[in-house]
Amino acid sequence: MGPLGWLLDAQVHVAGSPVLVREIVGNVFGLASALFGLRRLVWAWPVGMIGNALLFTVFLGGVFATPQAHDLYGQAGRQVFFFAVSVYGWWRWSRNRHAGDGDQPAVNPRWATGRERLGLLAAAALGTAAGYPLLAALGSWGPLPDAWILTGSLLATYGMARGWVEFWVIWIAVDAVGVPLLLRGGFYPSAAMYLVYGAFCVWGLVAWWRTSRRISTPAQPIPSTYSEVVA
């Protein structure tokens, strides 16, 4: 068995249940992408795209004859959309980096404007409402939470590309819904990784929040005379 065949077929047992190695590897790439994103490095995008490709095959368990019998079409579909949005994020962060100092991070975090937040809320509601009947018709397991996970994940990825601090909040909401869904479906490595992501997103939220405050606060000039000091 070659390396590719091993990656496609290799399994380990977790709590007595078979788990694909590529599910574990795909989630490791996802975590690495999140770490690069926290540091605002362009590498976050291509690394994440590798994980997307692997996890796409995992969540179509019935189609690819994987150990999990459930097909999570929302989870699989979001990997496709992730890949597409990541191309945009990769381009945007690369452009920012080339336009500025090469030693600087690829994006400067900021809070979304009121109008942008309303857009996110409207997109979240419409995306979930539209995704639910579609996923239910496709036979996706757990179509309502799956619809939110798909919609929220896309909005979070887009928010990351734009440099909005809120994208961490959206990820936390996705993780809160994703953990119980994945546990019930038997996707244990992904459920465990969602728990790790949740804690990591809290850390990322605090880090980007502090960075946005530091960037938005203008530096105070150093007084050059005694009169300026006592003024």
N, CA, C and O of each residue as an XYZ file, in Angstrom:
924
protein
N       0.854     -1.195      0.000
C       0.000      0.000      0.000
C       0.887      1.240      0.000
O       1.727      1.405      0.885
N       0.700      2.125     -1.004
C       1.471      3.350     -1.078
C       0.973      4.370     -0.081
O      -0.035      4.142      0.588
N       1.674      5.510      0.034
C       1.269      6.555      0.985
C      -0.148      7.053      0.735
O      -0.903      7.269      1.683
N      -0.522      7.240     -0.545
C      -1.864      7.725     -0.842
C      -2.923      6.690     -0.469
O      -3.957      7.030      0.105
N      -2.656      5.419     -0.799
C      -3.598      4.367     -0.430
C      -3.739      4.236      1.073
O      -4.832      4.005      1.589
N      -2.625      4.384      1.767
C      -2.682      4.317      3.234
C      -3.520      5.445      3.793
O      -4.325      5.235      4.700
N      -3.332      6.676      3.245
C      -4.085      7.823      3.746
C      -5.576      7.643      3.495
O      -6.396      8.047      4.319
N      -5.936      7.034      2.353
C      -7.348      6.877      2.018
C      -8.026      5.804      2.859
O      -9.206      5.930      3.189
N      -7.299      4.753      3.208
C      -7.930      3.595      3.842
C      -7.566      3.370      5.307
O      -8.279      2.654      6.009
N      -6.481      3.960      5.779
C      -6.005      3.664      7.142
C      -7.016      4.117      8.188
O      -7.643      5.169      8.070
N      -7.149      3.282      9.215
C      -8.081      3.575     10.302
C      -7.411      3.309     11.647
O      -6.476      2.516     11.758
N      -7.919      3.994     12.652
C      -7.560      3.701     14.032
C      -8.872      3.532     14.791
O      -9.937      3.897     14.294
N      -8.789      2.986     15.976
C      -9.994      2.780     16.778
C      -9.990      3.737     17.968
O      -9.026      3.810     18.730
N     -11.094      4.466     18.103
C     -11.283      5.411     19.198
C     -12.542      5.006     19.943
O     -13.628      4.982     19.365
N     -12.401      4.688     21.222
C     -13.529      4.251     22.051
C     -14.261      3.073     21.401
O     -15.485      2.966     21.482
N     -13.481      2.183     20.748
C     -14.051      1.000     20.134
C     -14.659      1.214     18.769
O     -15.199      0.274     18.186
N     -14.586      2.443     18.231
C     -15.165      2.741     16.914
C     -14.057      3.058     15.918
O     -13.082      3.719     16.274
N     -14.190      2.592     14.660
C     -13.162      2.887     13.648
C     -13.229      4.346     13.227
O     -14.311      4.901     13.038
N     -12.063      4.957     13.083
C     -11.949      6.357     12.676
C     -10.895      6.444     11.583
O      -9.816      5.864     11.710
N     -11.199      7.160     10.518
C     -10.254      7.326      9.433
C      -9.080      8.209      9.845
O      -9.248      9.237     10.500
N      -7.892      7.775      9.442
C      -6.700      8.586      9.726
C      -6.808      9.932      9.026
O      -6.353     10.944      9.560
N      -7.409      9.957      7.827
C      -7.475     11.222      7.102
C      -8.402     12.220      7.786
O      -8.282     13.424      7.562
N      -9.335     11.733      8.625
C     -10.132     12.677      9.408
C      -9.249     13.375     10.436
O      -9.369     14.578     10.668
N      -8.360     12.596     11.047
C      -7.431     13.173     12.022
C      -6.471     14.136     11.335
O      -6.251     15.249     11.811
N      -5.898     13.699     10.209
C      -4.930     14.535      9.485
C      -5.601     15.819      8.989
O      -5.017     16.899      9.080
N      -6.825     15.703      8.463
C      -7.527     16.881      7.970
C      -7.767     17.894      9.065
O      -7.647     19.098      8.837
N      -8.108     17.420     10.259
C      -8.336     18.332     11.372
C      -7.040     18.947     11.887
O      -7.035     20.080     12.367
N      -5.939     18.200     11.787
C      -4.638     18.769     12.171
C      -4.285     19.927     11.239
O      -3.794     20.963     11.688
N      -4.535     19.749      9.947
C      -4.303     20.853      9.002
C      -5.221     22.033      9.321
O      -4.820     23.190      9.197
N      -6.451     21.734      9.732
C      -7.369     22.811     10.103
C      -6.876     23.587     11.301
O      -6.961     24.815     11.327
N      -6.354     22.877     12.304
C      -5.830     23.550     13.490
C      -4.598     24.383     13.136
O      -4.432     25.498     13.630
N      -3.735     23.831     12.274
C      -2.553     24.578     11.842
C      -2.975     25.853     11.107
O      -2.355     26.903     11.277
N      -4.023     25.763     10.296
C      -4.528     26.940      9.596
C      -5.018     27.991     10.589
O      -4.777     29.185     10.408
N      -5.711     27.538     11.643
C      -6.195     28.480     12.652
C      -5.038     29.162     13.379
O      -5.100     30.355     13.673
N      -3.984     28.400     13.665
C      -2.811     28.987     14.320
C      -2.154     30.045     13.433
O      -1.770     31.114     13.907
N      -2.028     29.735     12.144
C      -1.470     30.725     11.220
C      -2.387     31.942     11.120
O      -1.919     33.075     11.005
N      -3.706     31.696     11.166
C      -4.648     32.806     11.117
C      -4.522     33.702     12.328
O      -4.596     34.925     12.212
N      -4.332     33.095     13.502
C      -4.145     33.885     14.717
C      -2.956     34.820     14.582
O      -2.993     35.962     15.041
N      -1.895     34.321     13.943
C      -0.689     35.120     13.753
C      -0.763     35.998     12.504
O       0.177     36.730     12.196
N      -1.901     35.916     11.781
C      -2.147     36.724     10.585
C      -1.113     36.459      9.502
O      -0.575     37.384      8.894
N      -0.846     35.172      9.272
C       0.100     34.748      8.260
C      -0.655     34.210      7.040
O      -1.660     33.514      7.185
N      -0.172     34.531      5.850
C      -0.831     34.108      4.612
C      -0.920     32.591      4.507
O      -1.834     32.068      3.870
N       0.028     31.872      5.131
C       0.038     30.411      5.069
C      -1.238     29.796      5.644
O      -1.510     28.619      5.406
N      -2.020     30.563      6.390
C      -3.271     30.034      6.943
C      -4.183     29.491      5.851
O      -4.891     28.507      6.065
N      -4.170     30.125      4.683
C      -5.116     29.754      3.626
C      -4.739     28.476      2.895
O      -5.571     27.570      2.833
N      -3.532     28.341      2.332
C      -3.232     27.084      1.626
C      -3.212     25.876      2.546
O      -3.605     24.784      2.134
N      -2.762     26.047      3.781
C      -2.762     24.931      4.727
C      -4.193     24.484      5.008
O      -4.483     23.289      5.048
N      -5.073     25.442      5.200
C      -6.472     25.102      5.441
C      -7.120     24.410      4.263
O      -7.981     23.551      4.452
N      -6.727     24.764      3.050
C      -7.310     24.161      1.856
C      -6.969     22.678      1.750
O      -7.772     21.893      1.246
N      -5.793     22.291      2.216
C      -5.437     20.863      2.230
C      -6.365     20.110      3.173
O      -6.869     19.038      2.839
N      -6.584     20.683      4.354
C      -7.509     20.064      5.300
C      -8.918     19.974      4.743
O      -9.604     18.975      4.963
N      -9.367     21.006      4.020
C     -10.693     20.982      3.410
C     -10.848     19.818      2.456
O     -11.868     19.129      2.472
N      -9.839     19.591      1.620
C      -9.908     18.503      0.643
C     -10.022     17.149      1.335
O     -10.782     16.290      0.889
N      -9.276     16.952      2.417
C      -9.334     15.677      3.137
C     -10.681     15.489      3.832
O     -11.272     14.411      3.761
N     -11.162     16.525      4.496
C     -12.403     16.399      5.264
C     -13.628     16.286      4.360
O     -14.654     15.747      4.776
N     -13.534     16.784      3.137
C     -14.647     16.629      2.192
C     -14.987     15.157      2.012
O     -16.160     14.782      2.007
N     -13.966     14.325      1.866
C     -14.200     12.890      1.666
C     -14.683     12.212      2.945
O     -15.390     11.206      2.892
N     -14.304     12.761      4.080
C     -14.673     12.148      5.362
C     -16.161     12.297      5.638
O     -16.815     11.345      6.063
N     -16.703     13.504      5.394
C     -18.085     13.764      5.779
C     -19.105     13.190      4.805
O     -20.302     13.199      5.094
N     -18.657     12.695      3.664
C     -19.547     11.927      2.793
C     -19.304     10.450      3.071
O     -18.856      9.702      2.201
N     -19.606     10.048      4.294
C     -19.299      8.698      4.743
C     -19.935      7.615      3.895
O     -19.289      6.620      3.566
N     -21.216      7.802      3.532
C     -21.887      6.801      2.728
C     -21.353      6.737      1.312
O     -21.237      5.653      0.739
N     -21.031      7.873      0.751
C     -20.543      7.923     -0.632
C     -19.172      7.269     -0.758
O     -18.921      6.503     -1.688
N     -18.279      7.584      0.198
C     -16.918      7.078      0.131
C     -16.716      5.809      0.954
O     -15.584      5.357      1.131
N     -17.816      5.230      1.462
C     -17.750      3.976      2.222
C     -16.773      4.077      3.382
O     -15.935      3.199      3.587
N     -16.893      5.160      4.137
C     -16.057      5.333      5.325
C     -16.769      4.724      6.528
O     -17.944      4.371      6.429
N     -16.078      4.594      7.666
C     -16.713      3.926      8.811
C     -18.003      4.589      9.279
O     -18.914      3.901      9.739
N     -18.097      5.922      9.168
C     -19.314      6.594      9.595
C     -20.395      6.413      8.529
O     -20.170      6.701      7.354
N     -21.545      5.945      8.937
C     -22.631      5.670      7.990
C     -23.394      6.925      7.608
O     -24.130      6.923      6.621
N     -23.229      8.016      8.387
C     -24.011      9.225      8.151
C     -23.318     10.132      7.139
O     -22.100     10.311      7.172
N     -24.126     10.702      6.236
C     -23.629     11.715      5.309
C     -24.007     13.092      5.863
O     -25.189     13.403      6.009
N     -23.017     13.899      6.163
C     -23.253     15.276      6.599
C     -22.976     16.175      5.398
O     -21.864     16.670      5.218
N     -24.007     16.376      4.581
C     -23.804     17.127      3.352
C     -23.414     18.577      3.630
O     -22.653     19.180      2.873
N     -23.949     19.137      4.735
C     -23.560     20.497      5.083
C     -22.087     20.581      5.431
O     -21.393     21.509      5.016
N     -21.611     19.603      6.198
C     -20.195     19.570      6.578
C     -19.315     19.352      5.348
O     -18.260     19.971      5.211
N     -19.762     18.466      4.453
C     -18.989     18.220      3.235
C     -19.034     19.430      2.312
O     -18.017     19.839      1.753
N     -20.229     19.996      2.161
C     -20.373     21.152      1.284
C     -19.578     22.345      1.756
O     -19.064     23.114      0.944
N     -19.470     22.506      3.059
C     -18.720     23.671      3.546
C     -17.239     23.544      3.225
O     -16.540     24.552      3.126
N     -16.753     22.324      3.063
C     -15.346     22.172      2.678
C     -15.120     22.722      1.269
O     -14.082     23.316      0.979
N     -16.119     22.509      0.397
C     -16.024     23.048     -0.965
C     -16.048     24.568     -0.927
O     -15.230     25.227     -1.568
N     -17.003     25.125     -0.163
C     -17.093     26.577     -0.062
C     -15.871     27.156      0.649
O     -15.372     28.219      0.279
N     -15.392     26.440      1.682
C     -14.161     26.861      2.352
C     -13.041     27.032      1.334
O     -12.321     28.030      1.332
N     -12.915     26.034      0.475
C     -11.844     26.042     -0.515
C     -11.962     27.283     -1.404
O     -10.971     27.955     -1.690
N     -13.201     27.572     -1.835
C     -13.421     28.722     -2.713
C     -13.160     30.039     -1.981
O     -12.483     30.919     -2.514
N     -13.694     30.181     -0.759
C     -13.486     31.411      0.002
C     -12.019     31.558      0.378
O     -11.512     32.676      0.465
N     -11.334     30.443      0.602
C      -9.918     30.501      0.953
C      -9.076     31.052     -0.194
O      -8.056     31.703      0.035
N      -9.506     30.789     -1.431
C      -8.811     31.385     -2.579
C      -8.897     32.909     -2.500
O      -7.920     33.612     -2.755
N     -10.089     33.408     -2.141
C     -10.277     34.851     -1.969
C      -9.427     35.374     -0.811
O      -8.753     36.396     -0.940
N      -9.465     34.666      0.322
C      -8.677     35.093      1.478
C      -7.186     35.090      1.191
O      -6.463     36.005      1.585
N      -6.737     34.056      0.502
C      -5.321     33.949      0.140
C      -4.912     35.139     -0.738
O      -3.870     35.759     -0.526
N      -5.764     35.441     -1.731
C      -5.484     36.583     -2.626
C      -5.487     37.898     -1.854
O      -4.599     38.730     -2.040
N      -6.489     38.090     -0.983
C      -6.616     39.374     -0.273
C      -5.449     39.588      0.687
O      -4.869     40.673      0.725
N      -5.102     38.558      1.465
C      -4.002     38.709      2.421
C      -2.668     38.870      1.694
O      -1.808     39.633      2.133
N      -2.495     38.154      0.583
C      -1.254     38.287     -0.187
C      -1.137     39.694     -0.757
O      -0.054     40.279     -0.758
N      -2.251     40.237     -1.242
C      -2.239     41.608     -1.781
C      -1.904     42.615     -0.693
O      -1.115     43.534     -0.912
N      -2.505     42.441      0.482
C      -2.208     43.352      1.591
C      -0.737     43.293      1.974
O      -0.103     44.314      2.244
N      -0.214     42.081      1.992
C       1.185     41.912      2.390
C       2.129     42.546      1.367
O       3.119     43.176      1.739
N       1.823     42.381      0.092
C       2.679     42.959     -0.946
C       2.576     44.474     -0.972
O       3.530     45.163     -1.333
N       1.390     45.001     -0.579
C       1.196     46.447     -0.588
C       1.885     47.141      0.581
O       2.185     48.332      0.511
N       2.135     46.397      1.654
C       2.751     46.984      2.842
C       4.160     46.497      3.044
O       4.831     46.051      2.113
N       4.599     46.595      4.299
C       5.926     46.123      4.676
C       5.909     44.605      4.720
O       5.031     44.010      5.344
N       6.867     43.978      4.066
C       6.903     42.522      4.018
C       7.033     41.855      5.368
O       6.730     40.670      5.506
N       7.483     42.603      6.373
C       7.643     42.035      7.702
C       6.383     42.161      8.544
O       6.332     41.629      9.653
N       5.368     42.852      8.043
C       4.149     43.080      8.793
C       3.147     41.951      8.550
O       3.204     41.295      7.510
N       2.212     41.711      9.511
C       1.162     40.710      9.286
C       0.336     41.050      8.053
O       0.336     42.190      7.588
N      -0.362     40.056      7.531
C      -1.083     40.224      6.267
C      -2.389     40.990      6.416
O      -2.973     41.386      5.407
N      -2.868     41.212      7.633
C      -4.130     41.925      7.821
C      -4.105     42.621      9.178
O      -3.484     42.138     10.125
N      -4.791     43.768      9.260
C      -4.944     44.497     10.520
C      -6.352     44.274     11.051
O      -7.311     44.710     10.414
N      -6.514     43.610     12.193
C      -7.857     43.315     12.714
C      -8.631     44.582     13.052
O      -8.065     45.573     13.512
N      -9.930     44.527     12.815
C     -10.826     45.619     13.207
C     -12.210     45.040     13.457
O     -12.550     43.975     12.943
N     -13.008     45.753     14.256
C     -14.393     45.359     14.438
C     -15.187     45.766     13.203
O     -14.922     46.809     12.607
N     -16.139     44.962     12.829
C     -17.001     45.292     11.702
C     -17.850     46.508     12.043
O     -18.148     46.762     13.210
N     -18.232     47.251     11.023
C     -19.120     48.384     11.226
C     -20.536     47.886     11.516
O     -20.834     46.704     11.350
N     -21.405     48.804     11.951
C     -22.785     48.421     12.210
C     -23.466     47.848     10.984
O     -24.224     46.884     11.085
N     -23.205     48.427      9.839
C     -23.793     47.939      8.596
C     -23.267     46.549      8.255
O     -24.025     45.686      7.810
N     -21.989     46.336      8.462
C     -21.403     45.026      8.175
C     -21.952     43.967      9.115
O     -22.164     42.828      8.699
N     -22.185     44.316     10.371
C     -22.757     43.363     11.326
C     -24.178     42.998     10.938
O     -24.565     41.832     11.022
N     -24.957     43.981     10.514
C     -26.317     43.676     10.056
C     -26.274     42.735      8.854
O     -27.103     41.833      8.729
N     -25.310     42.953      7.982
C     -25.152     42.061      6.841
C     -24.830     40.640      7.279
O     -25.357     39.683      6.712
N     -23.969     40.493      8.286
C     -23.632     39.169      8.798
C     -24.857     38.484      9.401
O     -25.093     37.302      9.151
N     -25.641     39.225     10.197
C     -26.831     38.651     10.823
C     -27.853     38.225      9.779
O     -28.446     37.151      9.878
N     -28.054     39.085      8.769
C     -29.012     38.753      7.712
C     -28.547     37.527      6.930
O     -29.346     36.645      6.616
N     -27.269     37.477      6.621
C     -26.736     36.326      5.885
C     -26.830     35.049      6.706
O     -27.091     33.978      6.159
N     -26.615     35.157      8.038
C     -26.707     33.981      8.906
C     -28.131     33.428      8.914
O     -28.338     32.219      8.805
N     -29.118     34.335      9.047
C     -30.514     33.897      9.085
C     -30.957     33.326      7.744
O     -31.570     32.259      7.694
N     -30.651     34.029      6.661
C     -31.076     33.580      5.340
C     -30.367     32.290      4.930
O     -30.984     31.387      4.366
N     -29.058     32.210      5.219
C     -28.302     31.020      4.849
C     -28.793     29.778      5.572
O     -28.923     28.712      4.970
N     -29.069     29.917      6.878
C     -29.556     28.773      7.645
C     -30.954     28.365      7.191
O     -31.250     27.178      7.055
N     -31.819     29.370      6.956
C     -33.186     29.077      6.519
C     -33.200     28.404      5.148
O     -34.002     27.502      4.907
N     -32.321     28.838      4.258
C     -32.276     28.239      2.923
C     -31.580     26.881      2.931
O     -31.945     25.980      2.175
N     -30.581     26.745      3.789
C     -29.829     25.495      3.825
C     -30.587     24.343      4.447
O     -30.381     23.192      4.062
N     -31.463     24.628      5.406
C     -32.168     23.555      6.117
C     -33.004     22.678      5.191
O     -32.807     21.463      5.185
N     -33.935     23.239      4.401
C     -34.730     22.351      3.533
C     -33.885     21.664      2.471
O     -34.170     20.528      2.092
N     -32.850     22.340      1.989
C     -31.988     21.727      0.977
C     -31.260     20.519      1.542
O     -31.230     19.460      0.915
N     -30.671     20.672      2.728
C     -29.943     19.570      3.342
C     -30.892     18.448      3.761
O     -30.544     17.270      3.683
N     -32.093     18.824      4.206
C     -33.080     17.805      4.565
C     -33.487     16.994      3.338
O     -33.639     15.775      3.419
N     -33.664     17.671      2.201
C     -34.037     16.971      0.972
C     -32.927     16.045      0.493
O     -33.196     14.997     -0.094
N     -31.677     16.433      0.746
C     -30.541     15.603      0.347
C     -30.340     14.410      1.276
O     -29.581     13.488      0.976
N     -31.044     14.448      2.422
C     -30.900     13.356      3.377
C     -29.761     13.546      4.342
O     -29.275     12.584      4.936
N     -29.325     14.793      4.506
C     -28.248     15.060      5.458
C     -28.717     14.750      6.864
O     -29.875     14.983      7.209
N     -27.819     14.226      7.669
C     -28.153     13.853      9.047
C     -28.046     15.101      9.921
O     -26.990     15.728      9.992
N     -29.172     15.465     10.601
C     -29.175     16.678     11.405
C     -29.159     17.915     10.539
O     -28.244     18.728     10.671
N     -30.152     18.102      9.636
C     -30.085     19.170      8.646
C     -30.092     20.585      9.215
O     -29.442     21.470      8.658
N     -30.819     20.819     10.322
C     -30.874     22.186     10.851
C     -29.532     22.635     11.444
O     -29.013     23.678     11.045
N     -28.957     21.872     12.389
C     -27.636     22.291     12.872
C     -26.580     22.264     11.770
O     -25.661     23.084     11.759
N     -26.718     21.320     10.848
C     -25.775     21.232      9.738
C     -25.860     22.490      8.873
O     -24.846     22.977      8.375
N     -27.087     23.015      8.697
C     -27.265     24.231      7.900
C     -26.594     25.424      8.566
O     -25.967     26.243      7.894
N     -26.727     25.526      9.907
C     -26.063     26.634     10.601
C     -24.545     26.488     10.554
O     -23.830     27.471     10.362
N     -24.059     25.270     10.728
C     -22.615     25.056     10.694
C     -22.054     25.462      9.335
O     -21.002     26.096      9.256
N     -22.761     25.094      8.264
C     -22.331     25.463      6.919
C     -22.333     26.981      6.751
O     -21.348     27.568      6.303
N     -23.451     27.609      7.117
C     -23.575     29.061      6.944
C     -22.588     29.815      7.823
O     -21.883     30.709      7.354
N     -22.539     29.450      9.103
C     -21.641     30.142     10.024
C     -20.183     29.996      9.645
O     -19.398     30.934      9.786
N     -19.821     28.813      9.163
C     -18.430     28.579      8.783
C     -18.023     29.468      7.610
O     -16.919     30.012      7.586
N     -18.925     29.609      6.641
C     -18.627     30.465      5.496
C     -18.509     31.922      5.911
O     -17.620     32.636      5.447
N     -19.411     32.362      6.789
C     -19.352     33.747      7.253
C     -18.085     34.000      8.067
O     -17.470     35.060      7.955
N     -17.701     33.023      8.884
C     -16.483     33.180      9.678
C     -15.251     33.255      8.787
O     -14.351     34.060      9.027
N     -15.213     32.409      7.755
C     -14.072     32.415      6.843
C     -14.003     33.728      6.071
O     -12.921     34.283      5.878
N     -15.153     34.221      5.631
C     -15.191     35.510      4.933
C     -14.764     36.637      5.872
O     -14.017     37.532      5.477
N     -15.248     36.588      7.128
C     -14.861     37.609      8.104
C     -13.376     37.592      8.388
O     -12.771     38.646      8.584
N     -12.780     36.412      8.412
C     -11.336     36.311      8.604
C     -10.598     36.966      7.440
O      -9.620     37.685      7.645
N     -11.075     36.713      6.205
C     -10.448     37.327      5.035
C     -10.531     38.846      5.096
O      -9.612     39.536      4.653
N     -11.620     39.371      5.638
C     -11.799     40.816      5.749
C     -11.072     41.413      6.948
O     -10.901     42.629      7.034
N     -10.644     40.552      7.878
C      -9.956     41.040      9.066
C     -10.884     41.487     10.176
O     -10.484     42.278     11.030
N     -12.133     40.991     10.185
C     -13.093     41.381     11.217
C     -12.878     40.548     12.477
O     -12.750     39.326     12.398
N     -12.838     41.196     13.629
C     -12.672     40.488     14.900
C     -13.847     39.547     15.146
O     -13.685     38.505     15.781
N     -15.020     39.906     14.653
C     -16.227     39.105     14.892
C     -16.133     37.691     14.351
O     -16.905     36.826     14.762
N     -15.208     37.435     13.440
C     -15.173     36.091     12.864
C     -14.883     35.043     13.933
O     -15.332     33.903     13.817
N     -14.134     35.418     14.979
C     -13.882     34.485     16.084
C     -15.176     34.168     16.838
O     -15.386     33.028     17.251
N     -16.046     35.171     17.021
C     -17.321     34.956     17.712
C     -18.194     33.985     16.914
O     -18.839     33.106     17.486
N     -18.208     34.152     15.598
C     -19.004     33.254     14.750
C     -18.478     31.826     14.861
O     -19.264     30.881     14.938
N     -17.159     31.661     14.871
C     -16.595     30.315     15.002
C     -17.002     29.672     16.320
O     -17.290     28.475     16.363
N     -17.028     30.452     17.394
C     -17.433     29.911     18.696
C     -18.870     29.392     18.626
O     -19.180     28.328     19.162
N     -19.744     30.152     17.960
C     -21.134     29.726     17.811
C     -21.233     28.471     16.948
O     -22.074     27.611     17.209
N     -20.396     28.356     15.934
C     -20.375     27.148     15.091
C     -19.921     25.942     15.905
O     -20.514     24.866     15.821
N     -18.870     26.129     16.691
C     -18.344     25.028     17.502
C     -19.377     24.541     18.521
O     -19.491     23.342     18.774
N     -20.125     25.478     19.100
C     -21.117     25.112     20.116
C     -22.191     24.198     19.548
O     -22.708     23.333     20.255
N     -22.528     24.380     18.285
C     -23.520     23.525     17.633
C     -22.873     22.263     17.070
O     -23.480     21.192     17.068
N     -21.640     22.398     16.594
C     -20.980     21.293     15.921
C     -20.584     20.137     16.821
O     -20.653     18.981     16.404
N     -20.170     20.428     18.051
C     -19.684     19.364     18.936
C     -20.750     18.290     19.184
O     -20.478     17.113     18.950
N     -21.950     18.652     19.647
C     -22.949     17.591     19.880
C     -23.373     16.873     18.606
O     -23.637     15.671     18.632
N     -23.442     17.601     17.484
C     -23.831     16.964     16.229
C     -22.800     15.912     15.809
O     -23.167     14.801     15.425
N     -21.541     16.254     15.881
C     -20.489     15.333     15.459
C     -20.363     14.149     16.405
O     -20.076     13.036     15.964
N     -20.572     14.367     17.686
C     -20.528     13.260     18.636
C     -21.634     12.257     18.341
O     -21.395     11.049     18.362
N     -22.828     12.737     18.070
C     -23.940     11.835     17.759
C     -23.708     11.096     16.452
O     -24.167      9.966     16.285
N     -22.992     11.730     15.517
C     -22.733     11.099     14.235
C     -21.539     10.173     14.234
O     -21.296      9.496     13.235
N     -20.779     10.117     15.325
C     -19.623      9.241     15.409
C     -18.350      9.810     14.822
O     -17.386      9.074     14.613
N     -18.325     11.113     14.552
C     -17.121     11.762     14.023
C     -16.300     12.284     15.204
O     -16.214     13.491     15.429
N     -15.707     11.365     15.945
C     -15.077     11.716     17.217
C     -13.859     12.629     17.088
O     -13.746     13.577     17.864
N     -12.938     12.390     16.144
C     -11.812     13.329     16.020
C     -12.265     14.748     15.689
O     -11.722     15.718     16.218
N     -13.264     14.867     14.808
C     -13.762     16.190     14.451
C     -14.453     16.850     15.642
O     -14.308     18.053     15.855
N     -15.210     16.061     16.424
C     -15.861     16.613     17.612
C     -14.822     17.090     18.620
O     -14.962     18.162     19.207
N     -13.778     16.285     18.816
C     -12.710     16.686     19.733
C     -12.005     17.934     19.232
O     -11.662     18.819     20.015
N     -11.788     18.002     17.913
C     -11.129     19.169     17.351
C     -12.007     20.404     17.486
O     -11.492     21.505     17.679
N     -13.327     20.241     17.387
C     -14.226     21.381     17.590
C     -14.093     21.919     19.004
O     -14.142     23.131     19.213
N     -13.925     21.032     19.976
C     -13.716     21.494     21.348
C     -12.423     22.295     21.457
O     -12.375     23.343     22.102
N     -11.372     21.778     20.810
C     -10.099     22.503     20.808
C     -10.260     23.841     20.094
O      -9.754     24.863     20.556
N     -10.966     23.828     18.967
C     -11.209     25.062     18.228
C     -11.935     26.079     19.102
O     -11.610     27.266     19.083
N     -12.927     25.607     19.874
C     -13.693     26.523     20.704
C     -12.817     27.270     21.679
O     -12.913     28.491     21.805
N     -11.945     26.526     22.384
C     -11.018     27.175     23.321
C     -10.042     28.076     22.571
O      -9.717     29.173     23.024
N      -9.580     27.595     21.415
C      -8.637     28.369     20.625
C      -9.277     29.663     20.126
O      -8.618     30.702     20.072
N     -10.563     29.603     19.760
C     -11.252     30.794     19.254
C     -11.407     31.858     20.332
O     -11.350     33.052     20.036
N     -11.601     31.439     21.574
C     -11.649     32.408     22.672
C     -10.306     33.127     22.779
O     -10.252     34.347     22.934
N      -9.239     32.360     22.693
C      -7.889     32.937     22.715
C      -7.696     33.882     21.521
O      -7.197     34.996     21.684
N      -8.091     33.437     20.330
C      -7.951     34.262     19.142
C      -8.764     35.544     19.230
O      -8.310     36.604     18.798
N      -9.977     35.447     19.794
C     -10.826     36.626     19.949
C     -10.145     37.667     20.824
O     -10.120     38.850     20.483
N      -9.595     37.231     21.946
C      -8.905     38.157     22.851
C      -7.683     38.769     22.163
O      -7.438     39.970     22.273
N      -6.922     37.937     21.454
C      -5.707     38.424     20.802
C      -6.029     39.449     19.719
O      -5.394     40.502     19.660
N      -7.004     39.157     18.867
C      -7.348     40.102     17.795
C      -7.999     41.354     18.372
O      -7.794     42.455     17.861
N      -8.778     41.190     19.430
C      -9.421     42.338     20.087
C      -8.336     43.297     20.596
O      -8.414     44.504     20.363
N      -7.340     42.765     21.281
C      -6.263     43.607     21.792
C      -5.494     44.268     20.655
O      -5.130     45.441     20.739
N      -5.251     43.509     19.599
C      -4.516     44.076     18.458
C      -5.308     45.197     17.807
O      -4.740     46.224     17.437
N      -6.622     45.008     17.662
C      -7.451     46.043     17.044
C      -7.461     47.314     17.882
O      -7.470     48.417     17.335
N      -7.460     47.170     19.210
C      -7.417     48.338     20.086
C      -6.087     49.060     19.966
O      -6.034     50.290     19.946
N      -5.012     48.285     19.886
C      -3.687     48.902     19.766
C      -3.543     49.642     18.446
O      -2.937     50.712     18.390
N      -4.099     49.071     17.386
C      -3.995     49.713     16.076
C      -4.850     50.970     16.005
O      -4.448     51.968     15.408
N      -6.044     50.919     16.622
C      -6.975     52.044     16.528
C      -6.629     53.185     17.463
O      -7.131     54.295     17.286
N      -5.769     52.937     18.474
C      -5.393     53.992     19.422
C      -4.189     54.749     18.884
O      -3.116     54.163     18.734
N      -4.338     56.036     18.588
C      -3.206     56.783     18.042
C      -2.099     56.944     19.071
O      -2.356     57.142     20.259
N      -0.878     56.856     18.598
C       0.272     57.036     19.491
C       0.358     58.477     19.952
O       0.164     59.402     19.163
N       0.650     58.667     21.242
C       0.789     59.997     21.790
C       2.180     60.547     21.508
O       3.169     59.848     21.725
N       2.279     61.805     21.021
C       3.597     62.376     20.746
C       4.396     62.581     22.022
O       3.828     62.878     23.072
N       5.689     62.426     21.937
C       6.570     62.622     23.078
C       6.830     64.110     23.245
O       7.282     64.749     22.295
N       6.559     64.702     24.432
C       6.787     66.137     24.633
C       8.252     66.485     24.417
O       9.154     65.772     24.857
N       8.460     67.593     23.733
C       9.832     68.022     23.470
C      10.280     69.163     24.344
O      11.475     69.454     24.406
N       9.351     69.827     25.029
C       9.709     70.949     25.897
C       9.004     70.830     27.226
O       8.033     70.087     27.371
N       9.512     71.580     28.202
C       8.908     71.565     29.546
C       7.490     72.114     29.497
O       6.608     71.628     30.205
N       7.266     73.138     28.654
C       5.941     73.732     28.565
C       4.908     72.751     28.057
O       3.748     72.800     28.466
N       5.330     71.829     27.138
C       4.418     70.819     26.625
C       4.076     69.799     27.685
O       2.966     69.265     27.703
N       5.037     69.516     28.585
C       4.793     68.539     29.634
C       3.763     69.048     30.626
O       2.884     68.289     31.034
N       3.844     70.312     31.025
C       2.963     70.846     32.071
C       1.703     71.432     31.490
O       0.809     71.819     32.242
N       1.596     71.515     30.154
C       0.411     72.122     29.539
C      -0.832     71.282     29.788
O      -1.921     71.644     29.342
